Every structure is written in C-alpha cells, then in structure tokens.
C-alpha cells in the first residue's frame, strides 16, 4: 500500500503547534453538500480530517470498522464518549497558520456543521507529556507504522485510517507531590533516562499498554500532544490505527475491565472526551470521499 494515499499529517512527525476541532451536525443541514464542499476546499497541508459515525449514518452510508466511541463503566472510573460528526487536527509551526485554517474551515462548513469544541496543543520539552515523561516511545516506525495506522486495501479505503481521540486531564500538583520513585512506578519508566523498569508493578502504564503483549498485537501510531488551559491541563491523545479494535483492547485493559488491575495513569489523570473517526484517503492531493458517495 502506498503511503501517498494517506493524509500526510498521519505519518508525518508532529509539528510544534496543533489544534483539535470537533463539529456536530446543525439541525436540518444538507450534510452531503457541505461535506462535498469541505472535501474540495480542505487542504491536506492544514492537517488531518476525520468523519464520525453520526455523519456517515446521516449520509446513509457505512464504513467497515467505523463505530461510535464506547462509553465504559470500569474499575478505573467512567470512560466517557463524546462522539461527534466531524473531527480535524490542524498542525503547523505557529498559531497564525492554525487560526487561519480554522477560519477557512468554519467558512467551508458554515450552516451545516457547528463547532462544538476546539483545543490548542503544543510540543512540550521536545515531545514529552506534561508529566515529564517521554510520550510515544513505543511508536512503530517506517513500514511497521504504515501497517499499524493505514488500511491496506479496498476501493476508496486503501490509505485511509481510523483515529481514536481522547482528551485527558492531568492533576499535575498531585503527581508532582509524589516521590520520584512512585512517579516512575506509575509510568513504568525512569523520567531521567526513559528506561523501562523491569520491576515496575503490574499497574504501571508501560505494562498495561504494552502493544506487543496483545494477541494479536495492538500497535498504534500515536500522535498525542499536550494542552493547557487556565485551570486544567493534560494530553490530547490521538492514535491512528487500521482497526479500532487495536485501541479498544488497550483501553479496556488500562481501565481494568480485563483483570481488575487499573492502569497507574488513572492515579493522576482522567479522560474527558472520546471519539472515533475515519480519516479518508487522498487522491491527487484531495480527500477521496467516494466511500461516502461524494
């Protein structure tokens, strides 16, 4: 499968600035006309665009493997679903570009889609989470990244991807109040060297989310970025996968639904949002929406 069929922002390395946008369908909207207009006007240089199950359903179509994000009641606490119709992640080197792209997108979808949520993100300390630990250490690379993130075949499907999006809020005051050894045990890595701790408890995040430990393996291409607002901060988690099953198996284990062991991450962090989206492939530099009848 040619990576050129995918939206470039999926496989490309993160840029310093990002913005996550989520839209809902306006009452009585002609979603087909609006999405067709967006498909023609959306520049893949802006970032990545994804379509949610509510929009696919409104079009009278199906995308194999796409579903709504599941709300979960788990030992870790509630895992919310805030599934919406349309998601975009804008990426650039400065906020001027992401602001301009946002205004252009809102103009393209005006009257049909309503902006429900927007969050600015940024690279922190060269790619670390706000907790101070390196994020995405286990990301697959090159051919393995392509295999993990992109659908390999199917008319109008090859080169597309699914993305799982969750916003996590961190209680950094609580986390930083813990001894360094306890923080390392929660993550399962040493903050200073990023080395994995072999003797970390079973609840360590590294052990709960070890992608190679699933059958079949659950490798994902993570493109998460930190966010910070006036009173809260955390991680905008984004993982591109060729099947949403990969992500969902990991989330269920983290939440303690497999064996009752809750991921240590929940000690200081909790999910606020959750959505699944299908990211269409690209043909001649434009989004290919043929699977949606457009």
N, C-alpha and C positions, 0 to 999 in steps of 0.2 A: 504494500500500500504506500502511495506517495505522500509524504508529509505535506507536500504543496497543496493537497486537497483540504487541509485543515485550516482553521482560522489561525493566523500566525501567532497571536497572543497566547495560544495554548502551550505550545512547545518552547516559546522564547523565554529567556531568563527575565525575572522581574525587573521592572524599572523603578526609579526612586519614588514615584508618586502614583497612586491609584484612586479610583472612585467606584464604589459599588452602587448600582442603581437598580431598583425594583419597581415595576409598574403593575397596576391592576387594570382590568378592563372597565372602561366607562360604560354606564348603562346605555343600551341601545346602539352601541358602537358598531360600525362596519369594520370588523377586525380584519377581514380579508384584504380590503382596500388599504387599510392603514399599514398592515404588515408588508404588503407588496411595496408600498412607498418606502417603508423603512429598509426593506431588502435592497432596493435600488440606491438609496441615499446613504446607507451605513457604510462608512469606510473602515475596512479591517485594520487600518493603521491606528484607529482610535482604541481598539481593544477587542473584547470578545462579547458576542451576543448569544443569549440562550433563551429558548422558548419553553414555558412551563406547561404542564398537563392541562390546566384550565383553558389556555389559549388553543392548544391542539384540539381539545374537546369542542370548543366554540366553533372551530373550523370544520367540525365533522370528520376529523382525521384521527389516525393513531400513529404513534411512533413506537415500534417494537422496543420494549425495555424501559420506556418512559412511564413514570407514575408520580403521584404526589408524594412529597416527603412525609414519612410516617411519624405521627405523634406517638411517643412512647411513655409509658409509666414504668419506671425502672428503680432498682435499689439506689441508683445514683441520684434519683430525683426526676422531675419531669423533663422530658426532651420535647420541646415544642416544635410544631410545624407552623410555618408562616408562609405556606406555598402561595406564590403569585403567578401571574401570567407571563411576565417578561422580565428578564434579568440581563444586565450588561455590566461588564467590568472594564472601565477605562484605564489605560495605563500610559504614562508618559514621563518626561523628565521634569516637568514643572506643572503647577496647578493652573496656570493660564490655559494650557492646552486641554486639560480635563474639564475646566469650566466651559471653554468654548465648545467642546464636543458635546457636553451636557445640554447646552442651549440649542445646539443644532438638532440633537436627538429629540428634545422636547417639542421642537417645531415640527419635526417629521411625523410625530405620533399624536400631535395635538387633536383633541376631540375624541380620540379613540382609546387612549391609554392615559392613566393618571399616575403621576409619580408618587409612589407610596412611601419610599424610603431611599435615602442617599447617605453614604458614609465614605468619607475621605480616608485613605490608607497611606502608609508610608513605609519605607525600608528603615529599620532600626538597627543601628550598630552593625551594619554590614550584612544583615539578614537574620538577626536574632529575634526571638519573641521578646515582648516587654519583660518577661520574667528573667531575661538574661541568658536563656539557653538557646542554642542554635536550632532553627526551625528547618524541617525538611531534610534532615541528614540522610534519611533512607530513601530519598527520591531516586527512582530508576533513571538511567542515563541512556542517551542515544537510542539504539534500536529497542532497548527494553522500555524506554519512556514512551516510544511510539506504540508499542504493543500494549502497554498498560492504559494509555489515555485515549487511543483512537479506534473507532470501529473500522475494521479492515475491509469489509465488502458490503455490497448491496447497492442497488441503484438509488442514488440520491442520499445514501447513508455513508458510503466509504469516505473516510476523512472526518466524519463528524465525531462528536464526543458528548458524553454526559458530564455534568458538573454537579457536585454536592456543595452547597453553600450554607455555612452556619456562622453566625456571629457569636463569639464567646466573650463574656465579660470577666476580667480578672480582678480579684481582690489583692492588689499588689502590696498593700500595707500588711495584710495578714501573711502573705507569702514571705515578704522580706523580714518579718518578725521571727520567722522560724530559723533555727540553726542551719548553717550551710549543709551539714551532713543530712539533715532531714529534707531540705530542699532537693538535694541531689537524689535522695532515695525516692522522692515523689516522682521525679522525672526519669530516673534510672541512668542518668549520665552525670559526669562531673562538669560543673559550669566552667571551670578554668581550662580544661583540656578537651571537653566534649567526648571523652572516653566513656564507653558503656561500662556500667558497674555490674560485674557478673553476680555479685551477692545481693543485688537490689531485691526488694520484696516483690512478691507476685503481683502486687498492686501498682508497681512502677509503670509509668506511662509507656516507656520503651517496651516493656514485656507485654502489656495489654494490647498494644497496637502493632506488634512485630508482624509486618505484612507477609513475611515468608513462613510464618507459623500457621497459616490457614491452609485448608485443603478444599479447593485449590488455593494457591497463593493469592493474596489480595493487594497486589501492588497498585499504587495510585500515584499520579503526578500532582503533587501538592504545590499550590501557588499562593499560599496564605500570606497575609500582610497584617501588621499591627494597625490599630486605630486608637485614637484618644479624643474623648470629648471632655466637656467641662468637669463632669463628676464621675465618669466611668471611662474605662479603657480596656483593651483586650485584643483579640485576634479575629480578623475576618478570615475564616477558614474556607478555602476553596480547593477542591480536589477533582481533577479531571480523570475520568475512567471510561473504559469501553463498555462496562456494565455497572449499573448502580449496586448490584449485589456485592461488589468488592467493598465499597464504602460501608454499606449497611451491616455487613458481617462484623466489620471492625467496630462500628459504633455500638452495636448490641453488646459486644464483649466489653468494651470500655464502660458501658452503663451498668454492667453486672447482670445482664439478662441471660448470659450463658451459664455462669457458675456462681453467681452471687458476689464475686470479687469486683469491687468498683475501682476503676482507674484512679490513681492518685491525683490526677489532674483536677478532679472534682473537689479536691480539698480547698482549692482557691479560685476555681473558675466554673462558670455555668453557661450553658447555651441559651441565647436569647431568641434566635431565629433558626429556621431550617427550610431549605427549598431545593428541589431537584429541577434541572433544566437540560434541554437538549440543545447543543451548540451545532448548528448546521455546517455542512462543508462549504467549500469555496470553489467557484468556477469562474475562471477568467477575472479573478480579483474581487468578485462579488459573492454575497451569500447565495447559496443554492437552496431555495425553498421549495423545490419540486416535490419533496415528500409531503408538503403541506398543501399541494395543489396550486401553488403560486409560481 
